[in-house]
Amino acid sequence: LAPDAMSFGILVKAWKAADNWAAALQALQDMREAALVPNLLNCAAVLRACKDSGSWQAARRLLWEMFHESTEPDVLSVNAVIGAAERAACWEPALHLIEVMSYHELAPSTSSANAAISACGRSGAWPVSLALLGALQNGTFGSGPDVVTWSSVMTACGRSQRGSLSSQLLREMQLASVTPNAITFSAAIAVAEWGDVLQLLSDMTRGSLRPCVADMNSAMSSCV
């Protein structure tokens, strides 16, 4: 009995659940060889598996295949590929994918930008993270920066030892009426001067947030 599209779909999901992106991708190929066309759900499951493992090149290849087949990707599908690039600290492919979305008349979301910003933070491309923040602020795409956006940009600047920028971003975030979370404060504390660290810790506790061990280590390091 030859397997049908539903059988292949179940197999793809099973391999995705097992965190085996290569086997999930092979199941899609087997599906094509059986003269069956994978649907968006099948491809999206494989893209998420690639994202979870940081296999951005495999995810990108599949995305290009989707664009050239009848399986038109949606924003969530492209976001998964951007997320895979973010896991691999590859900011240039992540940024290119945002441009690709616009070319294919898909509206990049705030989540799209957040994943690209995080990729910038992992690879030291803090100026690009600031540019993406600006694009969200001026409405080029997305629905505006959220707490994840601000925290990711601050982290990107902090990793490149741009402490003054992180402090400035925290002030801008608060002026924009976006409430900082624990990750935001951690990003600021990691690169702040001693006097600023005390204020940040105080602001954290006033916001019912508990500093973690890393925050306290950063605070002590700022004393040295």
Buried (B, 14 or more C-beta within 10 A) or exposed (E): EEBEBEBBBEBBBBBBEEEBBBBBBBBBEBBEEEEBEBBBEBBBBBBBBBBBBBBBBBBBBBBEBBBEEEBEBEBBBBBBBBBBBBBBBBBBBBBBBBEBBEEEEBEBBBBBBBBBBBBBBBBBBBEBBBBBBEBBBEEBBBEEBBBBBBBBBBBBBBBBEBBEBBBEBBEBBBEEEBEBBBBBBBBBBBBBEEEBBEEBBEBBEEEEBEBBEEBEEBBEEBEE
